[in-house]
C-alpha cells in the first residue's frame, strides 16, 4: 500500500495502548487494529480527527506516503 499507517509509532511515543486509544475515541479495538496493521482501505475524517485529538498529533504523524510500495488496486476502476 502506498499509504503507510504509523499509528503504532504514535502510540509508542505517547506510551498509550491500542485499548486506551479505543476507550478515548470510542472506536472498537477491532477497527483500530485493522487501521494499525494497514489493512484498512479507508478512514473517515471524523475518525482521523478523533485519533489526532486523543494522541495530540497531526494527521501527518499517522499517515505517510511511500512511493516505493505498490498501491492497492482501485476497486472502483472499470
C-alpha positions as CSV (number, residue, x, y, z in Angstrom):
1,X,0.0,0.0,0.0
2,X,1.4,3.4,-0.9
3,X,-0.1,5.0,2.2
4,X,1.6,3.7,5.3
5,X,-0.2,3.9,8.7
6,X,2.1,4.9,11.5
7,X,-0.4,4.5,14.4
8,X,1.9,2.1,16.2
9,X,4.7,4.7,16.3
10,X,2.4,7.4,17.5
11,X,1.0,5.2,20.3
12,X,4.5,4.2,21.4
13,X,5.7,7.8,21.5
14,X,2.8,8.6,23.8
15,X,3.1,5.4,25.8
16,X,-0.6,4.6,25.1
17,X,-2.0,1.2,24.3
18,X,-4.5,0.5,21.5
19,X,-7.1,-0.3,24.2
20,X,-6.6,3.1,25.8
21,X,-6.9,4.8,22.4
22,X,-10.1,2.8,21.7
23,X,-11.6,3.9,25.0
24,X,-10.6,7.5,24.4
25,X,-12.0,7.8,20.9
26,X,-15.0,5.4,21.1
27,X,-13.8,3.2,18.2
28,X,-13.8,-0.5,18.6
29,X,-10.5,-2.2,19.3
30,X,-11.1,-4.4,16.2
31,X,-11.4,-1.4,13.9
32,X,-8.3,0.3,15.3
33,X,-6.4,-2.9,14.9
34,X,-7.4,-3.1,11.2
35,X,-6.2,0.5,10.8
36,X,-2.9,-0.1,12.8
37,X,-2.0,-3.2,10.7
38,X,-2.5,-1.3,7.5
39,X,-5.4,-3.5,6.3
40,X,-7.9,-0.6,6.2
41,X,-8.9,0.6,2.8
42,X,-10.3,3.9,4.0
43,X,-10.6,6.1,7.1
44,X,-13.2,8.7,7.8
45,X,-12.0,12.2,8.5
46,X,-14.1,12.1,11.7
47,X,-12.1,9.0,12.8
48,X,-8.8,10.6,11.9
49,X,-9.8,13.7,13.8
50,X,-10.7,11.8,16.9
51,X,-7.5,9.8,16.8
52,X,-5.5,13.1,16.3
53,X,-7.3,14.7,19.3
54,X,-6.7,11.7,21.6
55,X,-3.0,11.5,20.6
56,X,-2.5,15.3,20.3
57,X,-0.9,14.9,16.9
58,X,-1.2,15.9,13.3
59,X,-2.5,13.6,10.5
60,X,0.9,13.5,9.0
61,X,2.2,11.7,12.1
62,X,-0.2,8.9,11.4
63,X,-0.2,8.7,7.6
64,X,2.8,8.5,5.3
65,X,3.1,8.2,1.5
66,X,5.7,5.6,0.4
67,X,6.3,5.7,-3.3
68,X,8.4,2.5,-3.2
69,X,5.4,0.5,-2.0
70,X,2.9,-0.6,-4.7
71,X,-0.5,0.9,-4.4
72,X,-3.5,-1.3,-3.8
73,X,-5.7,-2.0,-6.9
74,X,-8.5,0.5,-7.2
75,X,-11.8,-1.3,-6.6
76,X,-13.7,1.4,-8.4
77,X,-11.7,1.2,-11.6
78,X,-13.7,0.0,-14.6
